[in-house]
Amino acid sequence: MPGPLSLRGLLPVALGLLLLLLLPPLALRLLWRWRRLETNFRGERIPQSFGLVILLWAGVMLALTAALAPPVRRNCLLWLSGLIGFGGLGFLDDTFGDRQIKGLRGHFRAALKARRVTTGFLKAVGGALLALRLATLLAPDNFLIALLDAALIALSANAINLLDLRPGRAAAVFLVLAVLLLGLLFAAGAPLASGLPLLIVFLPTLLVWERDAQAQAMMGDTGSNLLGAALGLALASTPLAARLVALLLLLALHVAAERVSLSAVIERHPLLRALDRLTGIR
Protein backbone atom coordinates (compact mmCIF):
# COMPACT_ATOMS: atom_id res chain seq x y z
CA MET A 1 0.00 0.00 0.00
CA PRO A 2 2.75 2.61 0.60
CA GLY A 3 3.61 2.68 -3.12
CA PRO A 4 0.12 3.47 -4.45
CA LEU A 5 -0.58 5.89 -1.62
CA SER A 6 2.58 7.86 -2.24
CA LEU A 7 1.90 7.89 -5.97
CA ARG A 8 -1.63 9.08 -5.29
CA GLY A 9 -0.20 11.98 -3.31
CA LEU A 10 2.61 12.81 -5.74
CA LEU A 11 0.50 12.98 -8.90
CA PRO A 12 -1.60 16.00 -7.80
CA VAL A 13 1.56 17.79 -6.66
CA ALA A 14 3.26 17.11 -10.00
CA LEU A 15 0.18 18.23 -11.93
CA GLY A 16 -0.10 21.36 -9.82
CA LEU A 17 3.54 22.31 -10.42
CA LEU A 18 3.22 21.66 -14.15
CA LEU A 19 0.12 23.86 -14.38
CA LEU A 20 1.82 26.60 -12.38
CA LEU A 21 4.59 26.64 -14.97
CA LEU A 22 2.37 26.43 -18.05
CA LEU A 23 -0.77 28.41 -17.25
CA PRO A 24 0.63 31.98 -16.84
CA PRO A 25 2.57 32.16 -20.14
CA LEU A 26 -0.17 30.27 -22.00
CA ALA A 27 -2.92 32.55 -20.66
CA LEU A 28 -0.87 35.64 -21.49
CA ARG A 29 -0.32 34.45 -25.05
CA LEU A 30 -4.00 33.63 -25.56
CA LEU A 31 -5.19 36.94 -24.14
CA TRP A 32 -2.94 38.76 -26.60
CA ARG A 33 -4.17 36.56 -29.45
CA TRP A 34 -7.83 37.08 -28.55
CA ARG A 35 -7.22 40.84 -28.22
CA ARG A 36 -8.58 40.95 -24.69
CA LEU A 37 -6.79 44.22 -24.05
CA GLU A 38 -7.52 47.22 -21.87
CA THR A 39 -5.87 50.59 -21.38
CA ASN A 40 -4.16 50.88 -18.00
CA PHE A 41 -3.54 54.02 -15.93
CA ARG A 42 -0.45 54.84 -18.03
CA GLY A 43 -2.34 54.64 -21.30
CA GLU A 44 -0.82 51.30 -22.33
CA ARG A 45 -2.88 48.53 -23.91
CA ILE A 46 -2.20 45.29 -22.05
CA PRO A 47 -4.01 41.95 -21.62
CA GLN A 48 -6.83 41.89 -19.09
CA SER A 49 -8.64 39.07 -17.25
CA PHE A 50 -5.28 37.50 -16.35
CA GLY A 51 -7.00 36.42 -13.13
CA LEU A 52 -8.27 33.47 -15.17
CA VAL A 53 -4.96 31.81 -14.22
CA ILE A 54 -6.02 31.83 -10.56
CA LEU A 55 -9.50 30.53 -11.36
CA LEU A 56 -8.24 27.72 -13.60
CA TRP A 57 -5.40 26.55 -11.33
CA ALA A 58 -7.35 26.82 -8.08
CA GLY A 59 -10.39 25.21 -9.71
CA VAL A 60 -8.43 22.19 -10.90
CA MET A 61 -6.64 21.75 -7.58
CA LEU A 62 -9.80 22.16 -5.48
CA ALA A 63 -11.63 19.60 -7.64
CA LEU A 64 -8.68 17.20 -7.42
CA THR A 65 -8.38 17.65 -3.66
CA ALA A 66 -12.11 17.03 -3.26
CA ALA A 67 -11.81 13.80 -5.25
CA LEU A 68 -8.77 12.48 -3.37
CA ALA A 69 -9.44 13.71 0.18
CA PRO A 70 -12.96 12.91 1.46
CA PRO A 71 -12.47 14.73 4.82
CA VAL A 72 -12.12 18.09 3.05
CA ARG A 73 -14.38 17.32 0.08
CA ARG A 74 -17.39 19.35 1.18
CA ASN A 75 -15.39 22.49 1.91
CA CYS A 76 -13.35 22.23 -1.28
CA LEU A 77 -16.49 21.87 -3.40
CA LEU A 78 -18.10 24.82 -1.63
CA TRP A 79 -15.02 26.94 -2.35
CA LEU A 80 -14.95 25.69 -5.93
CA SER A 81 -18.52 26.80 -6.55
CA GLY A 82 -17.81 30.16 -4.90
CA LEU A 83 -14.68 30.82 -6.95
CA ILE A 84 -16.38 29.82 -10.21
CA GLY A 85 -19.35 32.03 -9.38
CA PHE A 86 -17.42 35.13 -8.33
CA GLY A 87 -14.74 34.62 -10.98
CA GLY A 88 -17.44 34.20 -13.62
CA LEU A 89 -19.22 37.39 -12.54
CA GLY A 90 -15.91 39.22 -12.71
CA PHE A 91 -15.20 37.83 -16.18
CA LEU A 92 -18.64 39.02 -17.31
CA ASP A 93 -17.82 42.53 -16.08
CA ASP A 94 -14.36 42.41 -17.69
CA THR A 95 -15.96 41.49 -21.01
CA PHE A 96 -19.04 43.71 -21.16
CA GLY A 97 -18.53 46.24 -18.36
CA ASP A 98 -19.08 50.00 -18.74
CA ARG A 99 -15.96 51.72 -17.38
CA GLN A 100 -17.71 55.11 -17.26
CA ILE A 101 -19.88 54.08 -14.30
CA LYS A 102 -18.00 53.94 -11.01
CA GLY A 103 -18.81 52.43 -7.62
CA LEU A 104 -21.75 50.48 -6.29
CA ARG A 105 -23.83 53.62 -6.01
CA GLY A 106 -23.26 54.43 -9.68
CA HIS A 107 -24.37 51.00 -10.87
CA PHE A 108 -27.45 50.95 -8.63
CA ARG A 109 -28.37 54.49 -9.73
CA ALA A 110 -28.12 53.42 -13.37
CA ALA A 111 -30.42 50.44 -12.69
CA LEU A 112 -32.99 52.24 -10.55
CA LYS A 113 -33.13 55.68 -12.19
CA ALA A 114 -32.03 55.14 -15.77
CA ARG A 115 -33.49 51.61 -16.02
CA ARG A 116 -30.12 50.46 -17.29
CA VAL A 117 -28.85 47.14 -16.00
CA THR A 118 -25.04 47.18 -16.08
CA THR A 119 -22.72 44.22 -15.62
CA GLY A 120 -21.52 45.95 -12.47
CA PHE A 121 -25.08 45.83 -11.13
CA LEU A 122 -25.38 42.15 -12.09
CA LYS A 123 -22.03 41.47 -10.42
CA ALA A 124 -23.16 43.16 -7.20
CA VAL A 125 -26.60 41.51 -7.02
CA GLY A 126 -25.35 38.15 -8.26
CA GLY A 127 -22.45 38.29 -5.81
CA ALA A 128 -24.78 39.09 -2.91
CA LEU A 129 -27.10 36.19 -3.76
CA LEU A 130 -24.19 33.79 -4.26
CA ALA A 131 -22.62 34.95 -0.98
CA LEU A 132 -25.90 34.29 0.84
CA ARG A 133 -26.13 30.82 -0.66
CA LEU A 134 -22.56 29.97 0.32
CA ALA A 135 -23.08 31.35 3.81
CA THR A 136 -26.22 29.29 4.40
CA LEU A 137 -24.23 26.20 3.47
CA LEU A 138 -21.49 27.22 5.91
CA ALA A 139 -23.94 27.94 8.76
CA PRO A 140 -27.19 26.09 7.93
CA ASP A 141 -28.54 26.23 11.48
CA ASN A 142 -27.85 29.88 12.33
CA PHE A 143 -29.44 32.49 10.07
CA LEU A 144 -27.79 35.48 11.78
CA ILE A 145 -24.33 33.97 11.40
CA ALA A 146 -25.17 33.14 7.79
CA LEU A 147 -26.10 36.78 7.16
CA LEU A 148 -22.84 37.90 8.76
CA ASP A 149 -20.81 35.49 6.63
CA ALA A 150 -22.72 36.49 3.48
CA ALA A 151 -21.92 40.14 4.16
CA LEU A 152 -18.24 39.30 4.67
CA ILE A 153 -18.04 37.35 1.40
CA ALA A 154 -19.87 39.95 -0.70
CA LEU A 155 -18.12 42.98 0.82
CA SER A 156 -14.69 41.33 0.64
CA ALA A 157 -15.21 40.59 -3.05
CA ASN A 158 -16.07 44.21 -3.78
CA ALA A 159 -13.29 45.53 -1.50
CA ILE A 160 -10.55 43.84 -3.53
CA ASN A 161 -12.26 45.17 -6.67
CA LEU A 162 -11.98 48.69 -5.23
CA LEU A 163 -8.23 48.26 -4.77
CA ASP A 164 -7.60 46.96 -8.28
CA LEU A 165 -6.78 50.36 -9.81
CA ARG A 166 -2.99 50.17 -9.97
CA PRO A 167 -0.59 47.37 -10.94
CA GLY A 168 -0.19 44.72 -8.26
CA ARG A 169 -2.14 46.53 -5.54
CA ALA A 170 -5.15 44.20 -5.22
CA ALA A 171 -3.16 40.97 -5.50
CA ALA A 172 -0.55 42.19 -2.99
CA VAL A 173 -3.23 43.14 -0.45
CA PHE A 174 -4.82 39.72 -0.92
CA LEU A 175 -1.49 37.95 -0.36
CA VAL A 176 -0.79 39.87 2.85
CA LEU A 177 -4.32 39.37 4.21
CA ALA A 178 -4.26 35.69 3.25
CA VAL A 179 -1.07 35.14 5.26
CA LEU A 180 -2.66 36.91 8.26
CA LEU A 181 -5.83 34.86 7.91
CA LEU A 182 -3.94 31.59 7.63
CA GLY A 183 -2.04 32.54 10.78
CA LEU A 184 -5.29 33.41 12.56
CA LEU A 185 -6.91 30.14 11.53
CA PHE A 186 -3.85 28.19 12.71
CA ALA A 187 -3.77 30.07 16.03
CA ALA A 188 -7.50 29.46 16.56
CA GLY A 189 -7.02 25.72 16.04
CA ALA A 190 -9.21 25.60 12.92
CA PRO A 191 -9.28 22.29 11.02
CA LEU A 192 -7.19 21.79 7.89
CA ALA A 193 -10.30 22.07 5.71
CA SER A 194 -10.64 25.72 6.72
CA GLY A 195 -7.23 26.92 5.58
CA LEU A 196 -6.37 24.55 2.72
CA PRO A 197 -8.61 26.18 0.06
CA LEU A 198 -7.17 29.62 0.84
CA LEU A 199 -3.65 28.22 0.49
CA ILE A 200 -4.64 26.75 -2.88
CA VAL A 201 -5.81 30.19 -4.07
CA PHE A 202 -2.68 31.82 -2.61
CA LEU A 203 -0.17 29.91 -4.76
CA PRO A 204 -1.26 30.98 -8.29
CA THR A 205 -1.89 34.50 -7.04
CA LEU A 206 1.84 34.85 -6.38
CA LEU A 207 2.54 34.27 -10.08
CA VAL A 208 -0.31 36.50 -11.25
CA TRP A 209 0.86 39.28 -8.93
CA GLU A 210 4.34 39.17 -10.46
CA ARG A 211 3.05 40.03 -13.94
CA ASP A 212 0.29 42.32 -12.69
CA ALA A 213 2.80 44.31 -10.62
CA GLN A 214 5.01 44.86 -13.68
CA ALA A 215 2.00 45.98 -15.77
CA GLN A 216 2.48 43.06 -18.16
CA ALA A 217 -1.17 42.08 -17.69
CA MET A 218 -4.25 43.13 -15.70
CA MET A 219 -5.72 40.69 -13.23
CA GLY A 220 -9.14 42.23 -13.95
CA ASP A 221 -12.37 41.73 -12.07
CA THR A 222 -12.04 38.03 -12.93
CA GLY A 223 -9.19 37.88 -10.44
CA SER A 224 -10.04 40.59 -7.93
CA ASN A 225 -13.66 39.47 -7.48
CA LEU A 226 -12.48 35.89 -6.94
CA LEU A 227 -9.72 36.87 -4.50
CA GLY A 228 -12.05 39.00 -2.42
CA ALA A 229 -14.58 36.19 -2.21
CA ALA A 230 -11.79 33.83 -1.12
CA LEU A 231 -10.91 36.18 1.74
CA GLY A 232 -14.57 36.34 2.74
CA LEU A 233 -14.90 32.57 2.73
CA ALA A 234 -11.79 32.28 4.88
CA LEU A 235 -13.08 34.93 7.28
CA ALA A 236 -16.21 32.82 7.76
CA SER A 237 -14.02 30.24 9.56
CA THR A 238 -12.48 32.73 12.00
CA PRO A 239 -13.76 33.47 15.53
CA LEU A 240 -16.89 35.64 15.78
CA ALA A 241 -15.00 38.63 17.19
CA ALA A 242 -12.63 38.64 14.20
CA ARG A 243 -15.58 38.48 11.81
CA LEU A 244 -17.32 41.42 13.46
CA VAL A 245 -14.15 43.54 13.34
CA ALA A 246 -13.67 42.61 9.68
CA LEU A 247 -17.28 43.57 8.90
CA LEU A 248 -16.85 47.01 10.48
CA LEU A 249 -13.62 47.61 8.56
CA LEU A 250 -15.20 46.53 5.28
CA LEU A 251 -18.21 48.79 5.83
CA ALA A 252 -15.92 51.72 6.62
CA LEU A 253 -13.89 51.06 3.46
CA HIS A 254 -17.00 50.99 1.29
CA VAL A 255 -18.41 54.18 2.78
CA ALA A 256 -15.06 55.92 2.27
CA ALA A 257 -14.72 54.63 -1.31
CA GLU A 258 -18.08 56.15 -2.26
CA ARG A 259 -16.92 59.57 -1.05
CA VAL A 260 -13.23 59.79 -1.93
CA SER A 261 -10.74 58.24 -4.34
CA LEU A 262 -8.72 55.55 -2.57
CA SER A 263 -5.81 56.15 -4.94
CA ALA A 264 -5.87 59.86 -4.09
CA VAL A 265 -5.88 59.09 -0.36
CA ILE A 266 -2.90 56.77 -0.81
CA GLU A 267 -0.98 59.41 -2.76
CA ARG A 268 -1.57 62.07 -0.08
CA HIS A 269 -0.12 60.01 2.77
CA PRO A 270 3.64 59.27 2.59
CA LEU A 271 3.50 55.96 4.48
CA LEU A 272 0.61 54.62 2.39
CA ARG A 273 2.30 55.87 -0.77
CA ALA A 274 5.55 54.11 0.12
CA LEU A 275 3.78 50.85 0.93
CA ASP A 276 1.72 51.08 -2.24
CA ARG A 277 4.86 51.38 -4.36
CA LEU A 278 6.04 48.06 -2.97
CA THR A 279 3.06 46.36 -4.60
CA GLY A 280 3.86 47.30 -8.21
CA ILE A 281 5.14 49.92 -10.64
CA ARG A 282 3.65 53.41 -10.54
Secondary structure, 3 states (H helix, E strand, C coil): CHHHHHHHHHHHHHHHHHHHHHHHHHHHHHHHHCCCEEECCCCCEEECCCCHHHHHHHHHHHHHHHHHCHHHHHHHHHHHHHHHHHHHHHHHHHHHCCCCCCHHHHHHHHHHCCCCCCHHHHHHHHHHHHHHHHHHHHCCCCHHHHHHHHHHHHHHHHHHHHHCCCCCHHHHHHHHHHHHHHHHHHHCCCCHHHHHHHHHHHHHHHHHHHHHHCCCCCCHHHHHHHHHHHHHHHHCCCCHHHHHHHHHHHHHHHHHHHHCCHHHHHHHCHHHHHHHHCCCCC
